[in-house]
Amino acid sequence: MSNTESRFADTLEPLGTAVGGLLVLMGLGTLVGMPWATNGDLAASAVQILGVLATMGVGAGLIWLSRQTE
């Protein structure tokens, strides 16, 4: 058994971790880009920020779920 096979018992663990990390990084990039500065509507900016935070939450949850071992 190679080192890679023994490290990942679940074959989808690296994929879940990578996709979750990508979602978190995309959310951070969106927040750093300050979307509220270019949008004139306060309600639309608030909804967009909530969406970004929800995306980051899904990404963090996916990382947590894919890393669970039983």
N, CA, C and O atoms as CSV, one atom per row, in Angstrom:
chain,resi,resn,atom,element,x,y,z
A,1,MET,N,N,0.846,-1.170,0.000
A,1,MET,CA,C,0.000,0.000,0.000
A,1,MET,C,C,0.896,1.239,0.000
A,1,MET,O,O,1.814,1.355,0.812
A,2,SER,N,N,0.616,2.157,-0.919
A,2,SER,CA,C,1.443,3.356,-1.000
A,2,SER,C,C,1.018,4.372,0.060
A,2,SER,O,O,-0.005,4.209,0.725
A,3,ASN,N,N,1.808,5.394,0.196
A,3,ASN,CA,C,1.542,6.428,1.198
A,3,ASN,C,C,0.234,7.157,0.903
A,3,ASN,O,O,-0.512,7.482,1.826
A,4,THR,N,N,-0.055,7.417,-0.378
A,4,THR,CA,C,-1.282,8.118,-0.752
A,4,THR,C,C,-2.506,7.280,-0.421
A,4,THR,O,O,-3.506,7.814,0.060
A,5,GLU,N,N,-2.446,5.994,-0.666
A,5,GLU,CA,C,-3.583,5.117,-0.389
A,5,GLU,C,C,-3.853,5.011,1.108
A,5,GLU,O,O,-5.011,4.926,1.516
A,6,SER,N,N,-2.821,5.015,1.923
A,6,SER,CA,C,-3.029,4.903,3.358
A,6,SER,C,C,-3.464,6.241,3.972
A,6,SER,O,O,-4.116,6.255,5.016
A,7,ARG,N,N,-3.112,7.351,3.341
A,7,ARG,CA,C,-3.481,8.661,3.884
A,7,ARG,C,C,-4.962,8.945,3.687
A,7,ARG,O,O,-5.615,9.457,4.597
A,8,PHE,N,N,-5.496,8.628,2.536
A,8,PHE,CA,C,-6.889,8.922,2.228
A,8,PHE,C,C,-7.693,7.626,2.208
A,8,PHE,O,O,-7.693,6.895,1.217
A,9,ALA,N,N,-8.375,7.356,3.311
A,9,ALA,CA,C,-9.213,6.167,3.366
A,9,ALA,C,C,-10.422,6.338,2.456
A,9,ALA,O,O,-10.867,5.379,1.826
A,10,ASP,N,N,-10.952,7.544,2.385
A,10,ASP,CA,C,-12.064,7.856,1.505
A,10,ASP,C,C,-11.498,8.524,0.254
A,10,ASP,O,O,-10.750,9.497,0.355
A,11,THR,N,N,-11.850,8.009,-0.917
A,11,THR,CA,C,-11.273,8.542,-2.150
A,11,THR,C,C,-11.793,9.938,-2.488
A,11,THR,O,O,-11.170,10.639,-3.286
A,12,LEU,N,N,-12.918,10.363,-1.903
A,12,LEU,CA,C,-13.459,11.690,-2.182
A,12,LEU,C,C,-13.011,12.745,-1.175
A,12,LEU,O,O,-13.369,13.916,-1.310
A,13,GLU,N,N,-12.239,12.351,-0.173
A,13,GLU,CA,C,-11.781,13.312,0.830
A,13,GLU,C,C,-10.953,14.445,0.227
A,13,GLU,O,O,-11.206,15.603,0.558
A,14,PRO,N,N,-9.976,14.170,-0.645
A,14,PRO,CA,C,-9.211,15.289,-1.216
A,14,PRO,C,C,-10.080,16.210,-2.071
A,14,PRO,O,O,-9.873,17.424,-2.077
A,15,LEU,N,N,-11.035,15.655,-2.781
A,15,LEU,CA,C,-11.919,16.469,-3.608
A,15,LEU,C,C,-12.803,17.371,-2.748
A,15,LEU,O,O,-12.962,18.552,-3.056
A,16,GLY,N,N,-13.374,16.833,-1.683
A,16,GLY,CA,C,-14.211,17.633,-0.791
A,16,GLY,C,C,-13.426,18.740,-0.114
A,16,GLY,O,O,-13.920,19.856,0.047
A,17,THR,N,N,-12.212,18.430,0.278
A,17,THR,CA,C,-11.366,19.431,0.918
A,17,THR,C,C,-10.983,20.531,-0.069
A,17,THR,O,O,-10.997,21.711,0.281
A,18,ALA,N,N,-10.643,20.152,-1.295
A,18,ALA,CA,C,-10.239,21.136,-2.301
A,18,ALA,C,C,-11.411,22.036,-2.701
A,18,ALA,O,O,-11.250,23.252,-2.805
A,19,VAL,N,N,-12.577,21.451,-2.923
A,19,VAL,CA,C,-13.740,22.248,-3.322
A,19,VAL,C,C,-14.183,23.157,-2.173
A,19,VAL,O,O,-14.531,24.316,-2.401
A,20,GLY,N,N,-14.173,22.645,-0.953
A,20,GLY,CA,C,-14.523,23.474,0.200
A,20,GLY,C,C,-13.559,24.626,0.381
A,20,GLY,O,O,-13.975,25.751,0.659
A,21,GLY,N,N,-12.271,24.354,0.226
A,21,GLY,CA,C,-11.275,25.414,0.323
A,21,GLY,C,C,-11.440,26.452,-0.775
A,21,GLY,O,O,-11.257,27.645,-0.536
A,22,LEU,N,N,-11.786,26.004,-1.979
A,22,LEU,CA,C,-12.023,26.926,-3.076
A,22,LEU,C,C,-13.216,27.833,-2.782
A,22,LEU,O,O,-13.164,29.031,-3.059
A,23,LEU,N,N,-14.292,27.272,-2.222
A,23,LEU,CA,C,-15.456,28.086,-1.878
A,23,LEU,C,C,-15.115,29.139,-0.823
A,23,LEU,O,O,-15.552,30.286,-0.919
A,24,VAL,N,N,-14.341,28.748,0.172
A,24,VAL,CA,C,-13.945,29.702,1.216
A,24,VAL,C,C,-13.059,30.796,0.629
A,24,VAL,O,O,-13.245,31.973,0.939
A,25,LEU,N,N,-12.100,30.423,-0.212
A,25,LEU,CA,C,-11.213,31.420,-0.811
A,25,LEU,C,C,-11.965,32.358,-1.754
A,25,LEU,O,O,-11.667,33.551,-1.804
A,26,MET,N,N,-12.933,31.833,-2.499
A,26,MET,CA,C,-13.729,32.687,-3.380
A,26,MET,C,C,-14.571,33.664,-2.563
A,26,MET,O,O,-14.744,34.818,-2.955
A,27,GLY,N,N,-15.090,33.203,-1.435
A,27,GLY,CA,C,-15.849,34.099,-0.564
A,27,GLY,C,C,-14.983,35.198,0.015
A,27,GLY,O,O,-15.391,36.359,0.069
A,28,LEU,N,N,-13.783,34.830,0.447
A,28,LEU,CA,C,-12.860,35.844,0.970
A,28,LEU,C,C,-12.471,36.846,-0.109
A,28,LEU,O,O,-12.386,38.046,0.153
A,29,GLY,N,N,-12.237,36.358,-1.313
A,29,GLY,CA,C,-11.890,37.253,-2.413
A,29,GLY,C,C,-13.015,38.213,-2.744
A,29,GLY,O,O,-12.773,39.375,-3.071
A,30,THR,N,N,-14.240,37.732,-2.659
A,30,THR,CA,C,-15.379,38.603,-2.922
A,30,THR,C,C,-15.499,39.673,-1.847
A,30,THR,O,O,-15.770,40.834,-2.156
A,31,LEU,N,N,-15.301,39.296,-0.592
A,31,LEU,CA,C,-15.376,40.287,0.486
A,31,LEU,C,C,-14.249,41.304,0.413
A,31,LEU,O,O,-14.453,42.480,0.714
A,32,VAL,N,N,-13.052,40.856,0.011
A,32,VAL,CA,C,-11.927,41.779,-0.117
A,32,VAL,C,C,-12.174,42.761,-1.259
A,32,VAL,O,O,-11.703,43.897,-1.219
A,33,GLY,N,N,-12.918,42.318,-2.282
A,33,GLY,CA,C,-13.240,43.185,-3.406
A,33,GLY,C,C,-14.262,44.257,-3.084
A,33,GLY,O,O,-14.575,45.089,-3.935
A,34,MET,N,N,-14.787,44.251,-1.870
A,34,MET,CA,C,-15.748,45.235,-1.373
A,34,MET,C,C,-16.919,45.452,-2.337
A,34,MET,O,O,-17.016,46.515,-2.951
A,35,PRO,N,N,-17.806,44.466,-2.479
A,35,PRO,CA,C,-18.913,44.609,-3.429
A,35,PRO,C,C,-19.889,45.719,-3.047
A,35,PRO,O,O,-20.619,46.206,-3.910
A,36,TRP,N,N,-19.921,46.125,-1.808
A,36,TRP,CA,C,-20.837,47.179,-1.377
A,36,TRP,C,C,-20.397,48.552,-1.873
A,36,TRP,O,O,-21.192,49.492,-1.882
A,37,ALA,N,N,-19.143,48.674,-2.282
A,37,ALA,CA,C,-18.635,49.970,-2.734
A,37,ALA,C,C,-19.129,50.317,-4.141
A,37,ALA,O,O,-19.245,51.495,-4.480
A,38,THR,N,N,-19.419,49.310,-4.956
A,38,THR,CA,C,-19.825,49.574,-6.338
A,38,THR,C,C,-21.332,49.477,-6.530
A,38,THR,O,O,-21.841,49.863,-7.582
A,39,ASN,N,N,-22.048,48.974,-5.545
A,39,ASN,CA,C,-23.491,48.812,-5.653
A,39,ASN,C,C,-24.163,49.954,-4.894
A,39,ASN,O,O,-23.834,50.211,-3.736
A,40,GLY,N,N,-25.095,50.631,-5.537
A,40,GLY,CA,C,-25.734,51.768,-4.908
A,40,GLY,C,C,-26.862,51.401,-3.956
A,40,GLY,O,O,-27.262,52.222,-3.131
A,41,ASP,N,N,-27.380,50.189,-4.056
A,41,ASP,CA,C,-28.527,49.784,-3.252
A,41,ASP,C,C,-28.056,49.043,-2.001
A,41,ASP,O,O,-27.345,48.043,-2.095
A,42,LEU,N,N,-28.456,49.539,-0.839
A,42,LEU,CA,C,-28.039,48.937,0.428
A,42,LEU,C,C,-28.618,47.535,0.608
A,42,LEU,O,O,-27.923,46.634,1.079
A,43,ALA,N,N,-29.868,47.347,0.241
A,43,ALA,CA,C,-30.502,46.030,0.401
A,43,ALA,C,C,-29.826,44.981,-0.482
A,43,ALA,O,O,-29.613,43.849,-0.048
A,44,ALA,N,N,-29.492,45.350,-1.709
A,44,ALA,CA,C,-28.822,44.413,-2.607
A,44,ALA,C,C,-27.431,44.056,-2.082
A,44,ALA,O,O,-27.006,42.905,-2.180
A,45,SER,N,N,-26.732,45.028,-1.533
A,45,SER,CA,C,-25.409,44.766,-0.962
A,45,SER,C,C,-25.507,43.835,0.241
A,45,SER,O,O,-24.673,42.946,0.410
A,46,ALA,N,N,-26.527,44.036,1.079
A,46,ALA,CA,C,-26.705,43.176,2.255
A,46,ALA,C,C,-27.004,41.739,1.843
A,46,ALA,O,O,-26.478,40.797,2.436
A,47,VAL,N,N,-27.844,41.573,0.832
A,47,VAL,CA,C,-28.159,40.221,0.349
A,47,VAL,C,C,-26.923,39.565,-0.252
A,47,VAL,O,O,-26.691,38.373,-0.050
A,48,GLN,N,N,-26.133,40.333,-0.985
A,48,GLN,CA,C,-24.921,39.789,-1.580
A,48,GLN,C,C,-23.927,39.363,-0.493
A,48,GLN,O,O,-23.311,38.304,-0.608
A,49,ILE,N,N,-23.768,40.155,0.533
A,49,ILE,CA,C,-22.846,39.799,1.617
A,49,ILE,C,C,-23.342,38.566,2.362
A,49,ILE,O,O,-22.543,37.708,2.737
A,50,LEU,N,N,-24.644,38.471,2.579
A,50,LEU,CA,C,-25.191,37.262,3.211
A,50,LEU,C,C,-24.947,36.034,2.344
A,50,LEU,O,O,-24.646,34.958,2.860
A,51,GLY,N,N,-25.074,36.189,1.036
A,51,GLY,CA,C,-24.798,35.089,0.123
A,51,GLY,C,C,-23.343,34.656,0.159
A,51,GLY,O,O,-23.038,33.465,0.104
A,52,VAL,N,N,-22.453,35.623,0.250
A,52,VAL,CA,C,-21.020,35.310,0.330
A,52,VAL,C,C,-20.720,34.575,1.632
A,52,VAL,O,O,-19.973,33.597,1.636
A,53,LEU,N,N,-21.290,35.037,2.720
A,53,LEU,CA,C,-21.069,34.361,4.010
A,53,LEU,C,C,-21.659,32.951,4.002
A,53,LEU,O,O,-21.073,32.032,4.574
A,54,ALA,N,N,-22.806,32.777,3.364
A,54,ALA,CA,C,-23.400,31.444,3.259
A,54,ALA,C,C,-22.519,30.526,2.411
A,54,ALA,O,O,-22.359,29.348,2.733
A,55,THR,N,N,-21.952,31.054,1.340
A,55,THR,CA,C,-21.044,30.267,0.500
A,55,THR,C,C,-19.818,29.825,1.288
A,55,THR,O,O,-19.377,28.681,1.179
A,56,MET,N,N,-19.276,30.737,2.078
A,56,MET,CA,C,-18.122,30.385,2.906
A,56,MET,C,C,-18.508,29.346,3.954
A,56,MET,O,O,-17.717,28.456,4.266
A,57,GLY,N,N,-19.714,29.455,4.497
A,57,GLY,CA,C,-20.189,28.456,5.461
A,57,GLY,C,C,-20.343,27.089,4.838
A,57,GLY,O,O,-20.001,26.081,5.457
A,58,VAL,N,N,-20.858,27.040,3.615
A,58,VAL,CA,C,-20.985,25.759,2.911
A,58,VAL,C,C,-19.609,25.169,2.650
A,58,VAL,O,O,-19.411,23.964,2.800
A,59,GLY,N,N,-18.659,26.009,2.261
A,59,GLY,CA,C,-17.296,25.530,2.023
A,59,GLY,C,C,-16.649,24.984,3.287
A,59,GLY,O,O,-16.017,23.928,3.264
A,60,ALA,N,N,-16.810,25.709,4.388
A,60,ALA,CA,C,-16.251,25.231,5.659
A,60,ALA,C,C,-16.933,23.943,6.107
A,60,ALA,O,O,-16.282,23.040,6.632
A,61,GLY,N,N,-18.237,23.863,5.898
A,61,GLY,CA,C,-18.959,22.640,6.243
A,61,GLY,C,C,-18.522,21.464,5.393
A,61,GLY,O,O,-18.420,20.342,5.888
A,62,LEU,N,N,-18.263,21.711,4.118
A,62,LEU,CA,C,-17.797,20.642,3.237
A,62,LEU,C,C,-16.418,20.151,3.645
A,62,LEU,O,O,-16.150,18.950,3.617
A,63,ILE,N,N,-15.538,21.077,4.026
A,63,ILE,CA,C,-14.218,20.668,4.516
A,63,ILE,C,C,-14.369,19.838,5.785
A,63,ILE,O,O,-13.735,18.792,5.923
A,64,TRP,N,N,-15.200,20.297,6.705
A,64,TRP,CA,C,-15.395,19.572,7.959
A,64,TRP,C,C,-15.979,18.190,7.696
A,64,TRP,O,O,-15.543,17.203,8.289
A,65,LEU,N,N,-16.963,18.120,6.810
A,65,LEU,CA,C,-17.604,16.843,6.513
A,65,LEU,C,C,-16.673,15.876,5.829
A,65,LEU,O,O,-16.692,14.682,6.129
A,66,SER,N,N,-15.854,16.366,4.912
A,66,SER,CA,C,-14.958,15.468,4.198
A,66,SER,C,C,-13.797,14.997,5.073
A,66,SER,O,O,-13.196,13.960,4.790
A,67,ARG,N,N,-13.477,15.739,6.124
A,67,ARG,CA,C,-12.377,15.356,7.007
A,67,ARG,C,C,-12.807,14.452,8.163
A,67,ARG,O,O,-11.964,13.956,8.911
A,68,GLN,N,N,-14.112,14.238,8.308
A,68,GLN,CA,C,-14.598,13.400,9.407
A,68,GLN,C,C,-14.166,11.950,9.203
A,68,GLN,O,O,-14.309,11.393,8.114
A,69,THR,N,N,-13.646,11.362,10.245
A,69,THR,CA,C,-13.283,9.948,10.218
A,69,THR,C,C,-14.067,9.236,11.302
A,69,THR,O,O,-14.318,9.779,12.378
A,70,GLU,N,N,-14.437,8.035,10.998
A,70,GLU,CA,C,-15.245,7.317,11.981
A,70,GLU,C,C,-14.630,5.989,12.322
A,70,GLU,O,O,-15.178,5.246,13.137
